[in-house]
Amino acid sequence: MTKQKALLLTGVIFLLMASVVAVAPASNAATPPAPVIKVISATWYGPNSSAQVSPNSSYVPIFVTIEDTYFTANWQNLSINLGSSGFFSYSYVHGPNTTVVDYQNLTFPSPTSSPATVKIVLEQLVNISSSTTNGIYQMSVRDVSNVSTTTESVPFQIGVLATPSIGLVNYFMDPPVVYQNEKYISLDLIFANTGLGPYQNFNVSLQSTGFSILTSEYHIPYFASGSTENLTFLVDALNVTGAQTITVSYGHMTSAISTYVHSYGTLGITSTIGTMQPGSSKNLEEFNLTNTGHVTMYDLEIHLVSPSVISIHVSSSNPLSALTADNVTIGKLLPGQEMTITFLVDVSSSAKLETYPAQLIVTWYTNSSPQPTLQVYNFNEKVTPTVTQQLQSSLTFTPLNIAILVIIVVLVAALVVVAARGRKIKKQVEKTSRANTPSLEHKDIPSEKKKE
């Protein structure tokens, strides 16, 4: 009987357990396994793109396609992000966030059949370091599910295979022959990208100790593979001669352009300027010009600049010559050659008695030089008084001059009086002397007669 009760009790317990299982809600079904992330593709620029990137690229989109295989339920609130290589950093459109943006709250939808594969495409903007070289680089996808707090990191590889190759392939200078102090020289630079990839943020600038750089740095956001760029800089030659170097900085490279700066020639000028008087005409001014350089000077223009009271002499028979009288033209002056230029000038009667500054301006060209060279010679023109003006100046009556004149008159009068008294006294002495010696005079007379 005891054995039968035990069997009966066991049966009841079994029935109760079966009934509990039968009424259990479906929501308490066994929890499916957490998703298992798998990277099936990683590409640049698009999910199905085959384009490659190059070092020193910015804001390049990377597309990573992941999948998860599971059986029954949705997985929600899944956090997934990309782990970067040391050569990559992330860029974001919405602010300067320097951390990797998490793809929060991703939901894997329920499959229509079991087993099923669900794919999700992740996109991120990436900056690629300029120190990156061609190669395959390791990145990763990390996920944290709502099933457990464990983090899964799935590695994948992506290539940087499109390295650009930038070179300065040619350059031109206009004019091709450069002279010292020459202005607005055009320097054209031609660059070519012969590499497999584009170059982003391509900058070009010039540096030189022999030239002044007038054009600022060029900035080219995108230099495509297989293309060329033609850039023009304007420079001024400084007051230097001989071989000069212009350094071209482009990207992370430099190139040196060597050009020879020729001397524009040196002109020695001396002058012979006489003194002039107010109202005088045809005063002679001579200038000696000598080419002391090593290049021939062409089309020399000599221009005399004087003050308004001194003007070029113009013949009354040819008044129109006044239009060009102060200009002299010389076609050519060889190295070492001398030439004398003479000007005739008239002085206004109203000119003051002083020294006037004047200039001789000379311009010339050298071979192939588009701009003339200018030299200024400074000299003085002195106006001195005439003889009449000198007398008038010396006879000007001032209190001092009057006092001096009175003193001179008094002295002269005193000298006259003294001289007159001296002569009177001398006469009296002679008269007295003759009166005191009469016998001598009588004796001498007969003796003289005897001699006769």
C-alpha positions as CSV (number, residue, x, y, z in Angstrom):
1,M,0.0,0.0,0.0
2,T,2.8,2.3,0.8
3,K,4.5,1.5,-2.5
4,Q,1.2,2.4,-4.4
5,K,0.9,5.7,-2.6
6,A,4.5,6.6,-3.6
7,L,3.7,5.9,-7.2
8,L,0.5,7.9,-7.1
9,L,2.3,10.9,-5.6
10,T,5.0,10.7,-8.3
11,G,2.3,10.7,-11.0
12,V,0.5,13.7,-9.5
13,I,3.8,15.7,-9.3
14,F,4.5,14.8,-13.0
15,L,1.0,16.0,-14.0
16,L,1.4,19.3,-12.1
17,M,4.8,20.0,-13.8
18,A,3.4,19.2,-17.2
19,S,0.5,21.6,-16.6
20,V,2.9,24.4,-15.5
21,V,4.9,24.0,-18.7
22,A,1.7,24.0,-20.8
23,V,0.5,27.3,-19.4
24,A,3.9,29.1,-19.5
25,P,3.8,32.2,-21.7
26,A,5.6,32.3,-25.0
27,S,7.6,35.3,-23.9
28,N,9.5,33.0,-21.5
29,A,10.9,31.0,-24.4
30,A,14.6,30.3,-24.4
31,T,16.7,33.4,-25.1
32,P,18.4,33.1,-28.6
33,P,22.1,33.5,-28.8
34,A,23.6,37.0,-29.2
35,P,24.3,38.2,-32.7
36,V,27.6,37.3,-34.2
37,I,29.0,40.2,-36.3
38,K,30.9,39.4,-39.5
39,V,32.5,42.0,-41.9
40,I,31.7,41.0,-45.5
41,S,33.1,44.1,-47.3
42,A,35.0,47.4,-46.6
43,T,35.2,50.0,-49.4
44,W,36.0,53.7,-50.0
45,Y,33.5,56.2,-51.4
46,G,30.6,53.7,-51.7
47,P,29.3,50.3,-50.7
48,N,30.1,48.8,-54.1
49,S,32.9,51.2,-55.1
50,S,36.3,50.1,-56.3
51,A,37.9,53.5,-56.0
52,Q,41.1,53.9,-54.0
53,V,42.3,56.6,-51.7
54,S,45.7,58.2,-51.3
55,P,47.7,59.6,-48.3
56,N,46.9,63.0,-47.0
57,S,43.2,62.7,-47.9
58,S,40.5,64.3,-45.9
59,Y,36.8,63.5,-45.4
60,V,36.9,60.3,-47.3
61,P,33.8,58.1,-46.7
62,I,34.4,54.5,-45.7
63,F,31.6,51.9,-46.1
64,V,31.7,48.8,-44.0
65,T,29.0,46.1,-44.6
66,I,28.4,43.7,-41.7
67,E,26.0,40.8,-41.3
68,D,24.6,38.6,-38.4
69,T,23.1,35.1,-38.7
70,Y,20.6,34.1,-36.1
71,F,17.3,32.2,-35.9
72,T,14.3,33.7,-34.4
73,A,14.1,37.1,-32.5
74,N,15.0,40.7,-33.1
75,W,18.0,42.2,-31.5
76,Q,17.6,45.8,-30.5
77,N,19.7,48.6,-28.9
78,L,22.9,47.2,-30.4
79,S,25.9,49.6,-30.2
80,I,28.4,49.3,-33.0
81,N,31.4,51.4,-33.9
82,L,34.6,51.4,-36.0
83,G,38.1,51.2,-34.4
84,S,40.7,53.1,-36.4
85,S,44.3,52.4,-37.4
86,G,47.0,54.8,-36.2
87,F,47.1,56.3,-39.7
88,F,43.4,57.1,-39.8
89,S,41.3,59.6,-37.8
90,Y,37.6,60.3,-38.0
91,S,35.9,63.4,-39.3
92,Y,32.4,64.4,-38.6
93,V,30.1,66.8,-40.3
94,H,28.4,68.0,-37.1
95,G,31.1,69.4,-34.9
96,P,34.6,68.7,-33.7
97,N,33.9,65.4,-32.0
98,T,37.2,63.5,-31.8
99,T,35.8,60.2,-30.6
100,V,34.5,57.5,-32.8
101,V,30.7,57.9,-33.3
102,D,28.8,54.9,-32.0
103,Y,26.0,53.6,-34.1
104,Q,23.6,53.3,-31.2
105,N,20.3,51.4,-31.1
106,L,20.8,49.4,-34.3
107,T,18.0,46.8,-34.7
108,F,18.4,43.5,-36.6
109,P,15.0,42.7,-38.0
110,S,13.4,39.3,-37.7
111,P,14.3,37.0,-40.5
112,T,11.6,35.6,-42.8
113,S,13.2,32.2,-42.7
114,S,15.5,30.4,-40.4
115,P,18.4,30.6,-40.5
116,A,18.6,34.1,-42.0
117,T,21.4,36.7,-42.7
118,V,20.8,40.4,-42.0
119,K,23.2,43.0,-43.5
120,I,23.8,46.5,-42.3
121,V,26.1,49.1,-44.0
122,L,28.1,51.5,-41.7
123,E,29.4,54.8,-43.1
124,Q,32.1,57.0,-41.5
125,L,34.2,60.0,-42.8
126,V,38.0,59.4,-42.4
127,N,41.1,61.5,-42.5
128,I,44.2,59.7,-43.8
129,S,47.6,60.8,-42.6
130,S,50.2,62.3,-44.9
131,S,52.7,59.8,-43.6
132,T,50.6,56.9,-44.8
133,T,52.2,54.7,-47.5
134,N,50.7,52.3,-50.0
135,G,49.5,49.2,-48.1
136,I,46.8,47.2,-46.4
137,Y,45.7,48.5,-43.0
138,Q,43.9,46.9,-40.1
139,M,40.6,48.3,-38.7
140,S,37.9,46.7,-36.6
141,V,34.1,46.7,-36.0
142,R,33.1,46.5,-32.3
143,D,29.6,45.7,-31.0
144,V,28.0,45.5,-27.6
145,S,24.7,43.7,-27.5
146,N,21.8,43.9,-25.0
147,V,22.3,40.3,-24.1
148,S,25.6,40.6,-22.4
149,T,28.1,43.3,-21.6
150,T,30.8,41.6,-23.6
151,T,32.4,43.5,-26.5
152,E,33.1,41.8,-29.7
153,S,35.8,43.2,-32.0
154,V,35.8,41.9,-35.5
155,P,38.9,42.9,-37.5
156,F,38.9,43.7,-41.2
157,Q,41.4,45.1,-43.7
158,I,41.3,48.0,-46.1
159,G,43.9,49.3,-48.5
160,V,45.4,52.7,-49.2
161,L,46.7,51.9,-52.7
162,A,46.3,55.2,-54.7
163,T,49.4,57.2,-53.8
164,P,49.8,60.4,-55.9
165,S,53.0,61.3,-57.5
166,I,53.4,65.1,-58.0
167,G,56.2,66.6,-60.0
168,L,57.3,70.0,-61.4
169,V,57.6,69.0,-65.0
170,N,58.3,72.4,-66.6
171,Y,58.5,76.1,-66.1
172,F,58.8,79.3,-68.2
173,M,59.9,82.9,-67.4
174,D,58.6,85.9,-69.4
175,P,60.8,87.6,-70.3
176,P,63.3,84.8,-70.7
177,V,66.2,87.1,-70.1
178,V,66.0,88.8,-66.7
179,Y,67.8,92.0,-65.7
180,Q,68.4,93.5,-62.2
181,N,65.5,95.5,-60.8
182,E,63.2,94.3,-63.5
183,K,59.5,94.4,-62.6
184,Y,56.5,92.0,-63.1
185,I,58.3,89.0,-64.3
186,S,55.9,86.1,-65.1
187,L,57.0,82.6,-63.9
188,D,54.7,79.8,-65.1
189,L,55.0,76.4,-63.3
190,I,53.5,73.2,-64.7
191,F,52.8,70.3,-62.2
192,A,51.7,66.8,-63.1
193,N,50.1,64.1,-60.9
194,T,51.4,60.8,-62.5
195,G,50.4,58.7,-59.5
196,L,47.4,56.4,-59.1
197,G,45.5,58.6,-56.6
198,P,44.5,62.2,-56.2
199,Y,46.3,64.7,-54.0
200,Q,44.1,66.7,-51.6
201,N,45.0,70.2,-50.3
202,F,47.9,70.8,-52.7
203,N,49.7,74.0,-51.9
204,V,52.4,75.8,-53.9
205,S,54.5,78.8,-52.8
206,L,57.8,80.5,-53.8
207,Q,60.8,81.7,-51.8
208,S,63.9,83.6,-53.0
209,T,66.6,86.0,-51.9
210,G,67.1,87.4,-55.4
211,F,63.4,88.1,-56.2
212,S,60.4,89.7,-54.5
213,I,57.4,87.3,-54.7
214,L,54.3,89.3,-55.6
215,T,51.8,86.3,-55.8
216,S,50.6,84.6,-52.6
217,E,50.5,80.9,-52.1
218,Y,48.2,78.8,-54.3
219,H,45.8,76.3,-52.6
220,I,44.3,73.5,-54.8
221,P,41.7,71.4,-52.8
222,Y,41.9,68.4,-55.2
223,F,44.6,67.5,-57.6
224,A,43.3,64.5,-59.6
225,S,45.4,61.6,-60.8
226,G,46.6,62.0,-64.4
227,S,46.0,65.7,-64.5
228,T,48.2,68.8,-64.7
229,E,48.1,72.2,-63.0
230,N,49.5,75.4,-64.6
231,L,50.2,78.1,-62.0
232,T,51.5,81.6,-62.7
233,F,53.5,83.7,-60.2
234,L,54.6,87.3,-60.6
235,V,58.0,88.3,-59.2
236,D,60.3,91.4,-59.2
237,A,64.0,91.0,-59.6
238,L,66.0,92.7,-56.9
239,N,69.1,94.8,-57.3
240,V,71.3,91.8,-57.7
241,T,73.2,90.1,-60.5
242,G,74.4,86.7,-61.3
243,A,72.9,83.2,-60.7
244,Q,69.8,83.4,-58.4
245,T,67.6,80.6,-57.1
246,I,63.8,80.5,-56.7
247,T,62.7,77.6,-54.4
248,V,59.3,76.1,-55.2
249,S,57.5,74.4,-52.3
250,Y,54.7,72.1,-53.3
251,G,53.0,69.4,-51.2
252,H,55.8,68.0,-49.0
253,M,58.5,68.6,-51.7
254,T,60.7,71.4,-52.9
255,S,62.3,72.1,-56.3
256,A,65.0,74.8,-57.1
257,I,64.8,77.0,-60.2
258,S,68.1,78.7,-61.1
259,T,68.0,81.7,-63.3
260,Y,70.7,84.3,-64.2
261,V,70.0,88.0,-63.5
262,H,71.9,90.2,-65.9
263,S,73.2,93.6,-65.2
264,Y,71.3,96.5,-66.8
265,G,74.6,98.3,-67.3
266,T,76.1,101.2,-65.4
267,L,76.3,104.7,-66.6
268,G,79.0,107.2,-65.4
269,I,77.9,110.9,-65.6
270,T,80.1,114.0,-65.0
271,S,79.2,117.6,-65.7
272,T,80.7,121.0,-66.3
273,I,78.4,123.8,-65.2
274,G,79.5,127.4,-65.2
275,T,78.1,130.2,-63.1
276,M,75.3,132.2,-64.6
277,Q,73.9,135.7,-64.1
278,P,70.3,136.9,-64.1
279,G,69.1,137.8,-67.6
280,S,72.0,135.9,-69.3
281,S,71.4,133.6,-72.2
282,K,73.1,130.7,-74.0
283,N,74.8,129.5,-70.8
284,L,76.7,126.3,-71.5
285,E,76.0,123.1,-69.5
286,E,78.0,120.0,-70.6
287,F,77.5,116.4,-69.5
288,N,79.8,113.5,-70.2
289,L,78.1,110.0,-70.4
290,T,80.2,106.9,-70.2
291,N,78.9,103.3,-70.5
292,T,80.9,101.7,-67.6
293,G,79.1,98.4,-67.8
294,H,79.5,95.3,-70.0
295,V,76.2,95.5,-72.0
296,T,75.2,97.8,-74.8
297,M,72.6,100.5,-74.0
298,Y,69.9,101.2,-76.5
299,D,67.5,104.1,-77.0
300,L,69.0,106.4,-74.4
301,E,66.8,109.4,-73.5
302,I,68.4,112.3,-71.8
303,H,66.1,114.9,-70.1
304,L,67.2,118.1,-68.3
305,V,65.1,119.2,-65.4
306,S,65.9,122.7,-64.2
307,P,64.0,125.3,-62.0
308,S,61.5,127.6,-63.6
309,V,63.9,130.5,-63.7
310,I,66.4,128.6,-65.9
311,S,65.1,127.3,-69.2
312,I,66.5,125.7,-72.4
313,H,67.5,128.3,-74.9
314,V,65.2,128.4,-77.9
315,S,66.1,130.1,-81.1
316,S,63.6,132.8,-82.1
317,S,63.7,131.5,-85.7
318,N,62.4,128.1,-84.5
319,P,60.1,128.5,-81.5
320,L,58.7,125.0,-81.9
321,S,62.0,123.5,-80.9
322,A,61.0,124.4,-77.3
323,L,58.9,121.2,-77.3
324,T,61.9,118.9,-77.5
325,A,64.8,121.2,-76.6
326,D,65.3,119.6,-73.1
327,N,65.4,116.0,-74.6
328,V,68.3,114.3,-76.3
329,T,68.1,110.8,-77.8
330,I,71.1,108.5,-78.4
331,G,70.5,105.3,-80.3
332,K,73.2,103.2,-78.8
333,L,76.1,103.4,-76.4
334,L,78.6,100.6,-76.4
335,P,80.5,99.4,-73.3
336,G,83.3,101.9,-72.6
337,Q,82.0,104.4,-75.1
338,E,81.7,108.1,-74.1
339,M,79.4,110.8,-75.3
340,T,79.1,114.5,-74.5
341,I,75.7,116.2,-74.3
342,T,75.5,120.0,-74.3
343,F,72.6,122.2,-73.3
344,L,72.2,125.9,-73.8
345,V,70.2,127.6,-71.0
346,D,68.8,131.1,-70.4
347,V,68.4,132.6,-67.0
348,S,65.4,134.8,-66.1
349,S,66.2,138.4,-65.0
350,S,64.1,137.7,-61.9
351,A,66.3,134.8,-60.8
352,K,67.5,135.1,-57.3
353,L,71.2,135.0,-56.5
354,E,71.4,131.5,-55.1
355,T,72.2,127.8,-56.0
356,Y,69.4,125.9,-57.6
357,P,69.2,122.1,-57.6
358,A,68.7,120.4,-61.0
359,Q,68.6,116.9,-62.4
360,L,69.6,115.0,-65.5
361,I,67.4,112.0,-66.1
362,V,68.7,109.2,-68.3
363,T,66.7,106.1,-69.4
364,W,67.8,103.3,-71.6
365,Y,67.0,99.7,-72.6
366,T,69.2,96.6,-72.7
367,N,68.8,93.7,-75.1
368,S,65.4,91.8,-74.5
369,S,64.5,94.1,-71.6
370,P,60.8,95.1,-71.7
371,Q,61.3,97.8,-69.1
372,P,63.6,100.8,-69.3
373,T,66.3,101.4,-66.8
374,L,66.3,104.9,-65.2
375,Q,69.2,106.8,-63.7
376,V,69.1,110.3,-62.1
377,Y,72.1,112.6,-61.9
378,N,71.8,115.5,-59.4
379,F,73.8,118.7,-59.9
380,N,73.5,122.4,-59.0
381,E,73.0,125.5,-61.1
382,K,74.5,128.7,-59.5
383,V,73.2,132.2,-60.3
384,T,75.8,134.9,-59.4
385,P,75.3,138.7,-59.5
386,T,76.4,140.9,-62.5
387,V,79.0,143.6,-62.2
388,T,76.3,146.3,-61.8
389,Q,74.6,144.3,-59.1
390,Q,78.0,143.9,-57.3
391,L,78.5,147.7,-57.4
392,Q,75.0,148.3,-56.2
393,S,75.5,145.9,-53.5
394,S,78.7,147.5,-52.4
395,L,77.2,151.0,-52.5
396,T,74.3,150.3,-50.4
397,F,74.0,153.0,-47.6
398,T,73.5,151.5,-44.2
399,P,74.2,153.1,-40.8
400,L,77.3,151.1,-40.6
401,N,78.5,152.0,-44.0
402,I,77.8,155.7,-43.3
403,A,79.8,155.6,-40.1
404,I,82.7,154.0,-41.8
405,L,82.5,156.5,-44.6
406,V,82.5,159.5,-42.1
407,I,85.6,158.0,-40.4
408,I,87.3,157.6,-43.8
409,V,86.5,161.2,-44.7
410,V,87.7,162.6,-41.4
411,L,90.9,160.6,-41.7
412,V,91.5,161.8,-45.3
413,A,90.8,165.4,-44.2
414,A,93.2,165.1,-41.3
415,L,95.9,163.7,-43.6
416,V,95.3,166.6,-46.0
417,V,95.6,169.2,-43.2
418,V,98.7,167.5,-41.8
419,A,100.3,167.3,-45.2
420,A,99.5,171.0,-46.0
421,R,101.0,172.1,-42.7
422,G,104.1,170.0,-43.3
423,R,104.7,171.6,-46.7
424,K,104.2,175.1,-45.2
425,I,106.8,174.5,-42.4
426,K,109.2,173.0,-44.9
427,K,109.0,176.2,-47.0
428,Q,109.6,178.4,-44.0
429,V,112.7,176.4,-43.1
430,E,114.1,176.6,-46.5
431,K,113.5,180.4,-46.7
432,T,115.2,180.9,-43.3
433,S,118.2,178.8,-44.4
434,R,118.7,180.9,-47.6
435,A,118.6,184.1,-45.6
436,N,121.4,183.0,-43.3
437,T,123.9,182.2,-46.1
438,P,124.2,185.3,-48.4
439,S,128.1,185.4,-48.7
440,L,128.3,182.0,-50.0
441,E,126.0,182.8,-52.7
442,H,128.0,186.0,-53.8
443,K,131.3,184.1,-53.9
444,D,130.0,181.3,-56.0
445,I,128.7,183.6,-58.8
446,P,132.1,185.0,-59.9
447,S,133.7,181.6,-59.9
448,E,131.0,180.3,-62.1
449,K,131.5,183.2,-64.5
450,K,135.2,182.5,-64.7
451,K,134.5,178.9,-65.7
452,E,132.3,180.1,-68.4
